[in-house]
Amino acid sequence: MATRPVFKVIKPFPYVQEELIDFEWHKGMAATQKQKSVRSLHNAAHNLFNDLNVLEISTKSESTLGVSLSAFNLLVTLKNGREIPLENIFHAAKVFENGGPFKELLTIPTHEVKRDSRLVESGCLTGFFSNGKTWPLTPKTIFYDWIYINALKLNKELHSQIIQYNAFTDIEFNPKKSVNCQARAAALYVSLVNNGTLKQVTHSADEFIAHLSQSIGSCASPVQKDLFI
């Protein structure tokens, strides 16, 4: 057995409701085993909540949309027009006590980004730096949510598909080991769309931080670990 969160879209503030679900875990690293666990998780969630339309967001998803929404595949458009996977953007923006941001991480293969030794040898994470703005660690997922939501907002095809769902999972995300979660960011995006506040909230980074601080929470993690995708 294992426990993983399902992130439900809710209309009122704080926009996302996290439900911890117990389900049968299928051991093994093969994608087929991960997909069995996803099905088990979704079945358990449906047994508890009969109004869910759940999407798995990860490279292990059986849905093409779910794979496309993975941080490995979701692209962020830079000011120069270049498209970079969100995974690279996130890690390249990290600032540590003894170094960073490491902009070179924007251009290396996505699967190699989190293996860069500087991400574990540069001391404690102190924040993020992107587009001339320094982002704090509190609220604890604010920077990740910002880049994920903005990347999604600019992709009309993904937008039209994701809003059909009202709950999201990421089978690799373990809240005991990591902070940021693409499934949670996706739920937040859909909720902002449903509330008609997406444009207002993403007008600027400061507006985003001010509006979402209470919903995301104010407890910082001293070290934000890898994205689980």
N, C-alpha and C positions, 0 to 999 in steps of 0.2 A: 504493500500500500504506500501511497505517497499523498502529499498535499500540495496543491498549486492554486493560485488565485484565478478567478474569472472576473474580469473587469466589465461591469455592467454600465451601460449608458443610462444616466438619470437626468431628468430635465432640470430640476432645481439645483442650485448651488449645494454641494461642491462638485457637481457634474459627473463624477465617477464613483461608483460603489464597488468596493473590492469584496468578493465572496471567496473564502477559502474552502476548497472542495477536496474531500478525500476520495481517492479513486485507485484502481488497480494499476500499478506501474509494471511495465514490461521491460525487463532488463535487456541491456545491449545497446551498442552505439549505432547500429544500422538504422537507416532511415525508416525501414519497415517497422522496426521495434518502436521507434519514436512515434510513428503514426498510429500504432496500436494504442499507445499511451494517450495520444490525443483523443482518439475515439472513446476510450474509457473515461477520460476526463469530461468530455462533452456529454456523454450518456449520463454520468453522475450529476452534472449540472442540470440537465434537462429533467432529471427525476426530482430535483429540488425546486426548479423554476420552470414552469411549463410555457412561459412566454418568451423564451430566449431564441434568438437567431444568432448562433455563435460562429465566429471565424477564428481559426488558428492563424496567427501571424508569426511565421518563422520560415526558414529554409526547409523545414520538415513538414510544412503544411501540405495537405492533399489538394488544396485549392490553389489555382494559379494566382488568384488575387492575393492570397495569404503569403505566397512566396514573393510576389512583387512588392509587398509592403514590408518585407524584412529589411532591416538596416543595411544588409549586404547589397540589396538591390534598389532600395528607394534612393533616388538621386536628388541632390541638392544643387541648384544652379548658382554658381558664383557670379560676382559682378562682371567678370570678364566673359561670361556666357558659358564657361566650362561646367560640365556636370560631373559631380563627384559623389560616390556612395556616402550615405549618411554615416556609416561606420567610420570612414576615414575622417569626415568632418569633425565628428565628436572627439575622437582621440587626438587629432591634430590641434585642437583648441585647448587641450588640457595645460594648466599651469601648475607647476610644482614648486616646492620650497627651493629646489636647486636646479631649476630649468624649465623650459617651455615658454610659450607653445612651440611644438615641433612641426613646423609647416611642411617639412619634407614628407610627413606621413600622408599628406593629401595625394601623393602621386605613386605610392607603392601599392602592390596588389592587396586587395581588401582583406583576404584571409591571413595576411602577414602583419597587419597593422598592430594588433594587440600583442604580438610577440616581440615588439621592439623593446629592448632592454631598458631604455630610458623611462618607459612608463612605470617601471617597478624600482628603478634605481635612483630616482630624482627626488626622493623624499615624499612627504605628504602632499596630496592634492590640495591646492589652495583656491582654485577657481578655474574659470575658462576665459579665453580671450578670442573674440571673433568679430570681424567687421569693425574694428576700432573700439569695441565695447568690452569691458571686463564684467564677467558674470560671476556672482558669488555662489557658494555652495548651499546657500539657503535662499529660498525654498530648495529642497534637496534634488528635485528633478527638473527644475525650471529651464535650464539651458537645453537639456535633451528634448523636453517637450516642445520648446520653441523651434528648434531646427526640424523636428519631425513634423510638426503641424504646418509649418511654412512650406516644407517640401511637398506635403500632401495637398495643400491649398492650391498650389500652382499646377497640379496634375489633374486636369478635368476628367480624364478617363477613370483614374483611381477614385476620385471624389464621387463620381456618379455610382460607383459600385460599393464603396465602403459604407455609404449612408444607408444601405439596405440592411445593415446589421446593427444589433443593439447590445452585443457582448463580444469580448475578445479574449483570447488566451495566447500564451507563448509557452510551449511545453518545456523549453530550456530555462525559463526564468524561475529562479528560486529566491524568494524574498529574504531568505536567511543569508544569502551570499552576495546579492547584488542590489542595486538601488534603482537604476533606470530600466524601464520596460516598454518595448514598442507596443505591446498590447494595451497598456494603460494609456499611452500617448494617443493611440488610435481611438480609444473610447472617449478621451477628452475632446478630440477633434470632432467626432460625431455629435457629442453633446453640445458643443459650441455652435455647430451648424443648426441643430434642432432648436436651440434657444435663440437663434438669430443674432448671436453676438460675436461670431467668428471675425468679421471684418473689424469691429471695434476693438476687440481684444488683441488682435495681431497688427493693429495700426502702427505700433512701435514696441520696441523691447521694454521700455519703461511702463507702457500701458499693460503689457502682458504680465510683467512682474507684479504690478500693483493689483491687477484684477484677480490673479490666480494665487497669490501668496497664501491666503487662508485655506484654499481648497487643497493645495499641494502639501502644505505642512511646513513647519519651520525648523525641524530637527535635521541638522546636517550630519552626514556620514563623514568620518575623518578620511576615509579612502573610498572612492567610488570604483568598483571593480569593473571587469569586462562586461560588455553587452552580451546577453545570452541570446543567441540567435540561431 
